[in-house]
């Protein structure tokens, strides 16, 4: 980490940061994760499955801790546990708009049990485990080129599958009953979506940490859907917001001793608050307009 702070010359600051290979990898990984998380998060918010997304992010912690315990890369633990949890959650039938009770109960049970398992794995590990804070709250230090390639392959696969099922998934997300009546395989789409969401959560957890992965999965998507109801525009805006908060988080964290997850979450939360305030003001403006004017 550099000893000097901001030079107030953005070009110089960027050149200084990108002179370090770990920062180049951090920006590459952050960009990949932001795009994948924003797209998956947009569908997750639309489908009202944010609790499932939170659980899939949290179980990345026991996955990473368990992988470290048995001596393999934590990356494999993230993906193994997140995808496995997605399959378990997908086993609960989800039919209709108000049938999420069973899914929520199972999701909370999985989250509580696996979170405790994560702390057990860290207690059983006899070596020096200094990455607990990074697992929980994120870190851009130590991101290797191999990890970047793994994240890229996973993101391309996730977004590729989502592009294939995107239209029927959107239909099933907006009105699952009508979609099922039209012959759309709602249950299969729900299972595929949860698997893709698990993979996206596993990737985002390696940047923001398992406890703050919601910063990329939920906040940009929720902000975008507050600002506009048009699917294409809202989805594009979600990606743009995720990229901005990730890049800003990396830049600020480079000059700070605090974890990147804090900054990404703070910027994303601020964007959501301003979007809600702007929507509230916009909704109240017609009421303040003079009456008696023809529509």
Secondary structure, 3 states (H helix, E strand, C coil): CCCCCCCCCHHHHHHHHCCCHHHHHHHHHHHHHHHHHHHHHHHHHHCCCHHHHHHHHHHHHHHHHHHHHHCCCHHHHHHHHHHHHHHHHHCCCCCCCCCCHHHHHHHHHHHHHHHHHHHHHHHHCCCCCCCHHHHHHCCCCCCCHHHHHHHHHHHHHHHHHHHHHHHHHHHHHHCHHHHHHCCCCHHHHHHHHHHHHHHHHHHHHHHHCCCCCHHHHHHHHHHHHHHCCCHHHHHHHHHHHHHHHHHHHHHHHHCCCCCHHHHHHHHHHHHHHHHHHHHHHHHHHHHHCCCCCCC
